[in-house]
Amino acid sequence: MRILVLGFTGYLGAHVADRLRALPGVRVLGAGRSPDAEFAVDLASARPEELAGTLASAEPDAVVNCAGATAGDAVTLAEVNARGPAVLCAALREAAPGARLVHLGSAAEYGPGVWGTPVTESAATCPAGAYGATKLAGTAVVTASGLDAVVLRVGNPVGPGAPPAGLPGRLAGLLREAGRDPDAVLRLGDLSAYRDFVDVRDVARAAELAVTVPGPLPRVLNIGAGSAVPVRELVLGLASKAGFRGRIEESAGGGRSIRSGEVSWQCSDITAAAESLGWRPAHTLDEALAALWEGDGTP
């Protein structure tokens, strides 16, 4: 089985590619802008006919699209998160219409949740900010493509290799700088929001199952822990793993993104993933934080 992984050097993509490489009889083909890529692909600027030629050369049985932008202006986000999937679907229809497409979406597509209520895949979508809106546009393209495609709407990934662009990775860096200095002070934004944190290794396992489970799948599946915890709990948990002895200061609004400020509660109902993929998260938040701090499980 030949599986093309777009964005294979990114945080999610690296874990997905590593998981797929462990499968017997599978050849993982890396595609992206990295010099290590077997196939040079930039979804933000690629033309459908050019990408179709690349796909014809790769001859994939499945494609996993882990390419995406989490930061940048609206144009950058739209180019990668919305235009990219549209180009990919057009190229797949021409060059590999029988290949299964697994596209990584985001729980940010839902927008603000109802406090205490996990959101299902059929819920209305009302994203806060350009990131969620562009990810939702990408999902719309994939689900309407007519391909054998599924979108995995991923919650807040955490675990080994977390990048500094997100809170878990940035916090790990700050804690390493602070060491065990009792006078150290970490100044963070409001940590009262609730999020559905899912171990990145569980996300990779969900992608593996989405590739390999036979038969048609639902168009969209939520991939999360199925529970919401305060962001403050993540911060204190990682600080404990680090043996941090200093002080953590919160400031309302300080350092909060638009989607963090406007979405106080986020939790995914993961029943459909259990029914369709036989998937449930295997790692707790505590295990994810331990792996992040210790560096275990990094591809």
Residue frames as qw, qx, qy, qz and C-alpha x, y, z in Angstrom:
[[0.000, 0.889, 0.458, 0.000, 0.00, 0.00, 0.00],
 [0.421, 0.218, 0.011, 0.880, 1.35, 3.41, -0.98],
 [0.215, -0.849, -0.455, 0.159, 0.34, 6.31, 1.28],
 [0.354, 0.484, 0.009, 0.800, 1.21, 9.90, 0.41],
 [0.393, -0.707, -0.440, 0.390, 1.47, 12.15, 3.47],
 [0.239, 0.721, 0.093, 0.644, 1.31, 15.89, 2.79],
 [0.289, -0.789, 0.235, -0.488, 2.94, 17.99, 5.48],
 [0.914, -0.136, -0.370, 0.100, 4.89, 14.97, 6.73],
 [0.515, 0.192, -0.428, 0.717, 7.48, 17.10, 8.59],
 [0.300, -0.566, 0.048, -0.767, 4.93, 19.08, 10.63],
 [0.330, -0.310, 0.682, -0.575, 3.83, 18.34, 14.17],
 [0.809, 0.114, 0.380, -0.434, 0.85, 16.17, 13.29],
 [0.764, 0.539, -0.289, -0.205, 2.28, 14.99, 9.98],
 [0.203, 0.551, -0.787, 0.187, 5.48, 13.64, 11.50],
 [0.456, -0.147, 0.761, -0.437, 3.54, 11.54, 14.00],
 [0.819, 0.354, 0.177, -0.415, 1.12, 10.33, 11.34],
 [0.620, 0.599, -0.497, -0.098, 3.93, 9.37, 8.95],
 [0.028, -0.454, 0.843, -0.286, 5.83, 7.60, 11.73],
 [0.642, 0.020, 0.610, -0.464, 2.74, 5.60, 12.69],
 [0.818, 0.472, -0.007, -0.329, 2.01, 4.60, 9.10],
 [0.371, 0.633, -0.679, -0.016, 5.61, 3.53, 8.46],
 [0.309, -0.310, 0.842, -0.315, 5.21, 0.88, 11.16],
 [0.820, 0.228, 0.278, -0.446, 2.44, -0.87, 9.22],
 [0.549, -0.142, 0.754, 0.333, 3.48, -4.01, 7.32],
 [0.455, 0.417, 0.679, 0.397, 3.40, -3.72, 3.56],
 [0.102, 0.950, 0.277, -0.098, 3.09, 0.06, 3.60],
 [0.550, 0.116, 0.084, 0.823, 5.32, 2.57, 1.85],
 [0.081, -0.873, -0.315, 0.365, 4.96, 6.11, 3.12],
 [0.496, 0.430, 0.241, 0.715, 5.72, 8.84, 0.59],
 [0.241, -0.630, -0.294, 0.677, 6.49, 12.28, 1.98],
 [0.303, 0.618, 0.402, 0.604, 5.20, 15.35, 0.16],
 [0.267, -0.893, -0.246, 0.265, 5.75, 18.98, 1.04],
 [0.271, 0.936, -0.164, 0.151, 8.23, 21.83, 0.90],
 [0.636, -0.639, 0.414, 0.125, 10.94, 20.05, 2.91],
 [0.269, 0.649, -0.668, -0.245, 14.18, 19.14, 1.10],
 [0.258, -0.186, 0.941, -0.115, 13.59, 15.61, 2.43],
 [0.691, 0.350, 0.339, -0.533, 10.29, 15.28, 0.58],
 [0.508, 0.062, 0.776, 0.370, 10.10, 12.63, -2.11],
 [0.229, 0.633, 0.581, 0.458, 7.56, 14.82, -3.86],
 [0.158, -0.111, -0.143, 0.971, 7.85, 18.60, -3.84],
 [0.125, -0.653, -0.667, -0.336, 4.39, 20.02, -3.14],
 [0.055, -0.130, -0.333, 0.932, 3.27, 23.45, -1.96],
 [0.074, 0.588, 0.804, 0.055, -0.51, 23.41, -1.66],
 [0.030, -0.736, -0.249, 0.629, -0.60, 27.17, -1.16],
 [0.167, 0.655, -0.326, -0.660, 0.62, 27.82, -4.71],
 [0.321, -0.042, 0.891, 0.318, 0.29, 24.54, -6.63],
 [0.522, 0.223, -0.284, -0.773, -1.84, 24.38, -9.77],
 [0.844, 0.000, 0.389, -0.369, -4.27, 21.45, -10.00],
 [0.860, 0.476, -0.171, -0.068, -2.76, 20.12, -13.23],
 [0.267, 0.642, -0.655, 0.296, 0.76, 20.24, -11.80],
 [0.465, -0.340, 0.682, -0.451, -0.29, 18.46, -8.64],
 [0.916, 0.202, 0.135, -0.318, -2.17, 15.88, -10.71],
 [0.672, 0.566, -0.470, 0.087, 1.11, 15.06, -12.43],
 [0.056, -0.514, 0.736, -0.437, 2.80, 14.61, -9.07],
 [0.715, -0.104, 0.497, -0.481, 0.01, 12.35, -7.86],
 [0.890, 0.381, -0.149, -0.200, 0.19, 10.28, -11.03],
 [0.444, 0.564, -0.650, 0.250, 3.89, 9.72, -10.33],
 [0.273, -0.380, 0.703, -0.535, 3.27, 8.82, -6.69],
 [0.577, -0.098, -0.730, -0.353, 0.44, 6.37, -7.49],
 [0.177, -0.211, 0.691, -0.668, -1.02, 6.59, -3.97],
 [0.316, -0.369, -0.863, -0.134, -3.62, 4.21, -2.61],
 [0.332, -0.820, -0.448, 0.127, -4.36, 6.80, 0.06],
 [0.294, 0.513, -0.116, 0.798, -3.46, 10.42, 0.78],
 [0.447, -0.680, -0.470, 0.342, -3.30, 11.98, 4.24],
 [0.232, 0.703, 0.052, 0.670, -3.34, 15.77, 4.20],
 [0.574, -0.579, -0.362, 0.452, -1.63, 17.06, 7.33],
 [0.346, 0.198, 0.084, 0.913, -0.58, 20.35, 5.67],
 [0.195, -0.845, -0.474, -0.153, -2.08, 23.42, 7.28],
 [0.250, 0.398, -0.245, 0.848, -1.37, 26.84, 8.73],
 [0.414, -0.617, -0.624, 0.241, -2.28, 27.76, 12.29],
 [0.240, -0.727, -0.121, 0.632, -0.92, 31.31, 12.25],
 [0.303, 0.057, 0.459, 0.833, -0.57, 34.18, 9.82],
 [0.306, 0.248, 0.042, -0.918, -2.83, 36.71, 8.16],
 [0.715, 0.321, 0.427, -0.452, -6.14, 35.78, 6.58],
 [0.626, 0.621, -0.359, -0.306, -4.62, 35.46, 3.11],
 [0.129, 0.464, -0.872, 0.082, -1.93, 33.03, 4.29],
 [0.449, 0.006, 0.792, -0.413, -4.45, 30.96, 6.21],
 [0.726, 0.465, 0.187, -0.470, -6.82, 30.85, 3.25],
 [0.466, 0.614, -0.589, -0.244, -4.11, 29.84, 0.80],
 [0.097, 0.308, -0.935, 0.145, -3.06, 26.84, 2.86],
 [0.290, 0.102, 0.827, -0.472, -6.24, 25.81, 4.68],
 [0.591, 0.521, 0.365, -0.496, -8.87, 26.50, 2.03],
 [0.536, 0.671, -0.370, -0.356, -7.21, 26.73, -1.38],
 [0.046, -0.466, 0.883, 0.024, -4.84, 23.86, -0.60],
 [0.480, 0.127, 0.839, -0.222, -7.54, 21.21, -0.04],
 [0.619, 0.633, 0.174, -0.430, -9.44, 22.48, -3.11],
 [0.355, 0.678, -0.590, -0.258, -6.39, 22.02, -5.32],
 [0.203, -0.280, 0.934, -0.090, -5.68, 18.63, -3.79],
 [0.601, 0.313, 0.652, -0.340, -9.22, 17.37, -4.40],
 [0.592, 0.701, -0.102, -0.384, -9.18, 18.59, -8.00],
 [0.205, 0.606, -0.756, -0.137, -5.86, 16.85, -8.61],
 [0.369, -0.103, 0.901, -0.206, -7.03, 13.63, -6.97],
 [0.686, 0.464, 0.381, -0.411, -10.16, 13.51, -9.11],
 [0.562, 0.712, -0.329, -0.263, -7.95, 13.68, -12.19],
 [0.324, 0.583, -0.743, 0.053, -4.98, 11.50, -11.23],
 [0.206, 0.061, -0.938, 0.272, -6.05, 9.13, -8.42],
 [0.524, -0.312, -0.135, -0.781, -9.85, 9.15, -8.07],
 [0.823, -0.250, -0.493, -0.134, -9.86, 5.81, -6.23],
 [0.439, 0.164, -0.591, 0.656, -7.45, 6.88, -3.50],
 [0.430, -0.748, -0.500, 0.079, -8.85, 7.51, -0.03],
 [0.196, 0.576, -0.174, 0.774, -8.28, 11.03, 1.25],
 [0.547, -0.615, -0.480, 0.304, -7.89, 11.62, 4.98],
 [0.187, 0.651, -0.013, 0.735, -7.87, 15.34, 5.71],
 [0.423, -0.340, -0.578, 0.609, -7.00, 16.79, 9.11],
 [0.118, -0.753, -0.279, -0.584, -9.48, 19.46, 10.09],
 [0.195, 0.157, -0.542, 0.802, -9.88, 21.29, 13.39],
 [0.202, -0.597, -0.740, 0.235, -12.39, 21.55, 16.21],
 [0.088, -0.376, -0.083, 0.919, -11.97, 25.32, 15.78],
 [0.103, -0.200, -0.654, -0.722, -14.40, 24.94, 12.87],
 [0.265, -0.593, -0.760, 0.009, -17.26, 24.66, 15.36],
 [0.046, -0.592, 0.058, -0.803, -16.60, 27.91, 17.16],
 [0.277, -0.327, 0.557, -0.712, -18.05, 28.58, 20.64],
 [0.384, -0.177, -0.902, -0.088, -19.60, 25.53, 22.27],
 [0.584, -0.598, -0.165, -0.524, -22.49, 25.21, 24.68],
 [0.132, -0.552, 0.687, -0.453, -21.10, 24.92, 28.18],
 [0.544, -0.182, 0.738, -0.356, -21.09, 21.33, 29.39],
 [0.830, 0.388, 0.299, -0.268, -22.24, 19.86, 26.06],
 [0.458, -0.263, 0.670, 0.521, -19.86, 17.91, 23.81],
 [0.463, 0.567, -0.154, -0.664, -20.34, 18.91, 20.17],
 [0.755, 0.170, 0.627, 0.092, -21.30, 16.33, 17.55],
 [0.352, -0.056, 0.573, 0.738, -20.35, 16.35, 13.88],
 [0.097, 0.623, 0.672, 0.390, -23.85, 17.48, 12.91],
 [0.219, -0.737, -0.337, 0.543, -23.68, 20.62, 15.04],
 [0.339, 0.923, 0.131, 0.125, -23.81, 24.04, 13.41],
 [0.699, -0.038, -0.013, 0.714, -20.44, 25.60, 12.65],
 [0.015, 0.975, 0.126, 0.182, -19.65, 29.20, 13.58],
 [0.771, -0.017, -0.184, 0.610, -15.87, 29.57, 13.78],
 [0.232, -0.947, -0.048, 0.218, -14.29, 32.48, 15.65],
 [0.231, -0.743, 0.448, 0.440, -11.59, 34.06, 13.55],
 [0.530, 0.615, -0.441, -0.382, -9.85, 33.37, 10.25],
 [0.044, -0.350, 0.936, -0.005, -8.18, 30.12, 11.32],
 [0.437, 0.212, 0.817, -0.309, -11.42, 28.28, 12.05],
 [0.572, 0.631, 0.126, -0.508, -13.14, 29.83, 9.04],
 [0.384, 0.615, -0.609, -0.322, -10.42, 28.73, 6.61],
 [0.142, -0.173, 0.971, -0.086, -10.27, 25.25, 8.11],
 [0.537, 0.391, 0.604, -0.440, -14.05, 25.01, 7.72],
 [0.537, 0.663, -0.214, -0.476, -13.74, 26.06, 4.07],
 [0.154, 0.451, -0.866, -0.154, -11.22, 23.27, 3.55],
 [0.339, 0.088, 0.893, -0.283, -13.57, 20.77, 5.16],
 [0.584, 0.541, 0.275, -0.538, -16.43, 21.91, 2.93],
 [0.431, 0.612, -0.538, -0.388, -14.32, 21.34, -0.17],
 [0.009, 0.275, -0.961, 0.020, -13.25, 17.85, 0.92],
 [0.400, 0.223, 0.798, -0.392, -16.72, 16.69, 1.95],
 [0.592, 0.626, 0.186, -0.473, -18.24, 17.92, -1.33],
 [0.004, 0.587, -0.672, -0.452, -15.46, 16.48, -3.52],
 [0.886, 0.238, -0.141, -0.372, -17.16, 13.20, -4.38],
 [0.418, 0.470, -0.761, 0.158, -13.97, 11.37, -3.39],
 [0.797, -0.354, -0.479, 0.101, -13.58, 8.57, -0.85],
 [0.242, 0.477, -0.327, 0.779, -12.74, 11.18, 1.78],
 [0.566, -0.672, -0.468, 0.096, -13.02, 11.77, 5.50],
 [0.091, 0.709, -0.254, 0.652, -12.19, 14.83, 7.59],
 [0.634, -0.358, -0.564, 0.389, -10.82, 14.26, 11.07],
 [0.129, -0.847, -0.009, -0.515, -11.75, 17.28, 13.18],
 [0.665, -0.008, -0.528, 0.528, -8.92, 17.31, 15.69],
 [0.430, -0.869, -0.239, 0.049, -9.20, 18.90, 19.12],
 [0.039, -0.924, 0.367, -0.096, -6.22, 20.57, 20.79],
 [0.915, 0.149, -0.319, 0.198, -3.25, 18.25, 20.18],
 [0.298, -0.821, 0.443, -0.205, -0.65, 17.93, 22.90],
 [0.973, -0.130, 0.162, 0.105, 2.25, 15.58, 23.46],
 [0.664, -0.346, 0.341, 0.569, 5.81, 14.92, 22.33],
 [0.425, 0.155, 0.455, 0.767, 7.29, 17.39, 19.89],
 [0.078, 0.867, 0.480, -0.105, 4.66, 20.10, 20.46],
 [0.476, 0.456, 0.107, 0.744, 5.79, 23.21, 18.54],
 [0.248, -0.268, -0.354, 0.861, 6.42, 26.58, 20.21],
 [0.170, -0.244, -0.361, -0.884, 3.62, 28.14, 18.16],
 [0.602, -0.505, -0.504, -0.358, 1.06, 26.52, 20.48],
 [0.465, -0.742, 0.235, -0.422, 0.65, 26.94, 24.23],
 [0.942, -0.316, 0.098, 0.056, 1.94, 23.47, 25.30],
 [0.803, 0.280, -0.022, 0.525, 5.16, 23.77, 23.28],
 [0.123, 0.750, -0.135, 0.636, 5.70, 27.41, 24.19],
 [0.640, -0.689, 0.147, -0.306, 5.13, 26.65, 27.87],
 [0.957, -0.126, 0.021, 0.261, 7.59, 23.75, 27.76],
 [0.573, 0.501, -0.097, 0.642, 10.21, 26.13, 26.37],
 [0.206, -0.774, 0.147, -0.580, 9.54, 28.70, 29.09],
 [0.840, -0.518, 0.096, -0.125, 9.77, 26.05, 31.80],
 [0.890, 0.108, -0.047, 0.441, 13.10, 24.80, 30.45],
 [0.295, 0.644, -0.142, 0.692, 14.44, 28.35, 30.53],
 [0.464, -0.722, 0.125, -0.497, 13.19, 28.91, 34.08],
 [0.471, 0.222, -0.797, 0.306, 14.58, 25.64, 35.43],
 [0.555, -0.512, -0.635, 0.162, 14.10, 25.31, 39.19],
 [0.185, 0.222, -0.212, 0.934, 14.66, 28.97, 39.99],
 [0.138, -0.567, -0.745, 0.324, 12.25, 29.80, 42.84],
 [0.005, 0.568, 0.120, -0.814, 12.21, 33.45, 41.75],
 [0.079, 0.067, 0.701, 0.706, 11.16, 32.70, 38.17],
 [0.408, 0.453, 0.418, -0.674, 7.85, 34.19, 37.02],
 [0.193, 0.208, 0.794, 0.538, 5.86, 32.94, 34.04],
 [0.298, 0.396, 0.212, -0.842, 3.39, 35.53, 32.75],
 [0.118, 0.218, 0.887, 0.390, 0.58, 33.97, 30.76],
 [0.337, -0.227, -0.273, -0.872, -2.83, 35.03, 29.53],
 [0.679, -0.158, 0.295, -0.654, -6.21, 34.03, 30.92],
 [0.151, 0.213, -0.962, -0.077, -6.17, 30.27, 31.51],
 [0.480, 0.087, 0.598, -0.636, -9.83, 29.83, 32.41],
 [0.675, 0.303, -0.333, -0.585, -11.04, 28.49, 29.03],
 [0.760, -0.114, 0.628, -0.124, -11.89, 24.80, 28.74],
 [0.439, 0.555, -0.569, -0.419, -10.36, 22.75, 25.93],
 [0.978, 0.029, 0.168, -0.121, -10.48, 19.18, 24.64],
 [0.016, -0.733, 0.664, 0.147, -6.81, 18.14, 24.69],
 [0.981, 0.144, 0.083, -0.099, -5.95, 15.02, 22.71],
 [0.583, -0.497, 0.524, 0.373, -2.59, 13.26, 22.65],
 [0.367, 0.652, -0.435, -0.500, -0.89, 13.68, 19.28],
 [0.050, -0.231, 0.962, 0.136, -0.14, 9.95, 19.24],
 [0.406, 0.396, 0.766, -0.302, -3.86, 9.23, 19.45],
 [0.443, 0.711, -0.039, -0.545, -4.43, 11.59, 16.52],
 [0.161, 0.507, -0.769, -0.353, -1.86, 9.61, 14.52],
 [0.227, 0.062, 0.969, -0.072, -3.62, 6.35, 15.38],
 [0.474, 0.586, 0.458, -0.471, -6.95, 7.81, 14.26],
 [0.373, 0.685, -0.374, -0.502, -5.37, 8.79, 10.93],
 [0.035, -0.285, 0.943, 0.167, -3.97, 5.28, 10.54],
 [0.350, 0.314, 0.850, -0.237, -7.41, 3.75, 11.10],
 [0.444, 0.688, 0.164, -0.550, -9.06, 6.24, 8.76],
 [0.250, 0.573, -0.647, -0.438, -6.65, 5.13, 6.04],
 [0.090, 0.218, -0.968, -0.090, -6.96, 1.40, 6.61],
 [0.447, 0.249, 0.714, -0.477, -10.57, 0.75, 7.73],
 [0.130, 0.168, 0.792, 0.573, -12.45, -0.70, 4.73],
 [0.021, 0.689, 0.719, 0.092, -15.67, 0.66, 3.32],
 [0.064, 0.689, 0.147, 0.707, -17.05, 4.20, 3.23],
 [0.363, -0.279, -0.549, 0.699, -16.62, 6.43, 6.26],
 [0.012, -0.888, -0.412, 0.203, -18.67, 9.37, 7.53],
 [0.431, 0.776, 0.044, 0.458, -17.64, 12.65, 5.95],
 [0.010, -0.702, 0.385, -0.599, -16.52, 14.15, 9.27],
 [0.794, -0.357, -0.472, 0.143, -15.29, 12.53, 12.48],
 [0.274, -0.884, 0.233, -0.298, -14.35, 14.26, 15.72],
 [0.805, 0.075, -0.440, 0.391, -10.97, 13.26, 17.17],
 [0.146, -0.700, 0.317, -0.623, -10.50, 14.45, 20.74],
 [0.083, 0.154, -0.870, 0.461, -10.35, 13.25, 24.31],
 [0.405, -0.488, -0.696, -0.337, -14.11, 13.60, 24.66],
 [0.472, -0.709, -0.421, 0.312, -13.69, 15.73, 27.77],
 [0.205, 0.816, -0.026, 0.539, -12.95, 19.37, 28.49],
 [0.663, -0.458, -0.302, 0.510, -10.43, 20.57, 31.05],
 [0.046, -0.983, -0.002, 0.177, -9.36, 24.09, 32.01],
 [0.618, 0.656, -0.262, 0.345, -6.27, 25.32, 30.19],
 [0.282, -0.764, 0.441, -0.376, -5.01, 26.15, 33.67],
 [0.907, -0.255, 0.320, -0.097, -4.95, 22.42, 34.45],
 [0.854, 0.430, -0.025, 0.292, -2.63, 21.79, 31.50],
 [0.206, 0.804, -0.321, 0.455, -0.32, 24.61, 32.59],
 [0.531, -0.632, 0.455, -0.336, -0.11, 23.44, 36.19],
 [0.978, -0.022, 0.206, -0.008, 0.32, 19.83, 35.10],
 [0.744, 0.533, -0.139, 0.379, 3.26, 20.61, 32.85],
 [0.054, -0.798, 0.384, -0.462, 4.79, 22.88, 35.48],
 [0.790, -0.448, 0.360, -0.212, 4.61, 19.99, 37.91],
 [0.954, 0.226, 0.062, 0.190, 6.34, 17.66, 35.44],
 [0.492, 0.687, -0.217, 0.488, 9.10, 20.24, 35.07],
 [0.636, -0.375, -0.417, 0.529, 9.57, 20.65, 38.81],
 [0.141, 0.621, 0.084, 0.767, 8.88, 24.37, 38.43],
 [0.448, -0.432, -0.568, 0.538, 9.31, 26.23, 41.73],
 [0.099, 0.032, 0.020, 0.994, 8.53, 29.76, 40.61],
 [0.287, 0.473, 0.510, -0.659, 5.27, 31.67, 40.17],
 [0.194, 0.356, 0.721, 0.562, 2.69, 31.65, 37.37],
 [0.135, 0.428, 0.265, -0.854, 0.83, 34.90, 36.75],
 [0.282, 0.527, 0.742, 0.302, -2.36, 35.11, 34.71],
 [0.066, 0.349, 0.046, -0.934, -3.55, 38.30, 33.08],
 [0.520, 0.567, 0.594, -0.236, -7.02, 38.54, 31.57],
 [0.542, 0.826, 0.089, -0.127, -6.70, 38.94, 27.83],
 [0.126, -0.787, 0.551, 0.247, -2.92, 38.84, 27.88],
 [0.078, -0.374, 0.876, 0.294, -1.62, 36.74, 25.02],
 [0.569, 0.302, 0.728, -0.234, -5.01, 35.30, 24.10],
 [0.086, 0.051, 0.685, 0.721, -5.82, 34.66, 20.48],
 [0.479, -0.049, -0.142, -0.865, -9.20, 35.60, 19.05],
 [0.708, -0.123, -0.614, -0.327, -10.38, 32.03, 19.07],
 [0.436, -0.117, -0.744, 0.492, -9.17, 31.48, 22.65],
 [0.072, 0.037, 0.334, -0.939, -10.85, 34.66, 23.88],
 [0.553, 0.016, -0.158, -0.818, -14.19, 34.02, 22.24],
 [0.794, -0.059, -0.561, -0.228, -14.41, 30.26, 22.81],
 [0.347, -0.576, 0.547, -0.498, -14.60, 29.59, 26.53],
 [0.721, -0.111, 0.642, -0.234, -15.72, 25.97, 26.18],
 [0.583, 0.467, -0.539, -0.389, -14.74, 23.36, 23.64],
 [0.489, -0.207, 0.832, -0.161, -15.39, 19.63, 23.86],
 [0.466, 0.258, -0.632, -0.563, -15.91, 17.04, 21.13],
 [0.854, -0.027, 0.380, -0.355, -18.31, 14.13, 21.14],
 [0.092, 0.522, -0.798, -0.286, -16.18, 11.23, 19.86],
 [0.729, 0.095, 0.598, -0.319, -18.91, 8.58, 19.65],
 [0.762, 0.599, -0.032, -0.243, -18.88, 8.48, 15.85],
 [0.276, 0.681, -0.678, 0.014, -15.12, 7.82, 15.70],
 [0.412, -0.261, 0.832, -0.266, -15.55, 4.92, 18.10],
 [0.763, 0.326, 0.459, -0.318, -18.34, 3.47, 15.97],
 [0.681, 0.707, -0.106, -0.158, -16.73, 4.03, 12.56],
 [0.408, 0.684, -0.580, 0.172, -13.05, 3.48, 13.30],
 [0.870, -0.313, -0.351, 0.150, -13.05, 1.52, 16.54],
 [0.441, 0.372, -0.297, 0.761, -11.00, 4.41, 17.91],
 [0.451, -0.868, -0.192, -0.076, -10.85, 5.90, 21.35],
 [0.133, 0.821, -0.451, 0.325, -7.99, 7.86, 22.92],
 [0.875, -0.106, -0.424, 0.208, -5.44, 5.63, 24.62],
 [0.487, 0.098, -0.360, 0.789, -3.47, 8.36, 26.43],
 [0.269, -0.825, -0.442, 0.228, -4.51, 10.62, 29.28],
 [0.149, 0.950, -0.060, 0.267, -3.61, 14.30, 29.46],
 [0.563, -0.738, 0.367, 0.058, -1.13, 13.48, 32.22],
 [0.818, -0.016, 0.456, 0.350, 0.60, 10.96, 29.93],
 [0.517, 0.745, 0.210, 0.364, 0.64, 13.46, 27.08],
 [0.130, -0.961, 0.185, -0.157, 2.26, 16.10, 29.30],
 [0.726, -0.501, 0.433, 0.186, 4.83, 13.61, 30.58],
 [0.772, 0.279, 0.405, 0.404, 5.75, 12.65, 27.03],
 [0.279, 0.913, 0.073, 0.290, 5.97, 16.31, 26.03],
 [0.329, -0.891, 0.308, -0.053, 8.30, 17.14, 28.87],
 [0.719, -0.383, 0.547, 0.192, 10.44, 14.02, 28.62],
 [0.255, 0.593, -0.546, -0.534, 10.52, 14.02, 24.82],
 [0.412, -0.008, 0.910, 0.032, 9.25, 10.43, 24.56],
 [0.514, 0.530, 0.673, -0.050, 7.49, 9.39, 21.38],
 [0.213, 0.798, -0.154, -0.543, 8.90, 12.15, 19.17],
 [0.883, 0.437, 0.155, 0.078, 9.31, 10.91, 15.59]]
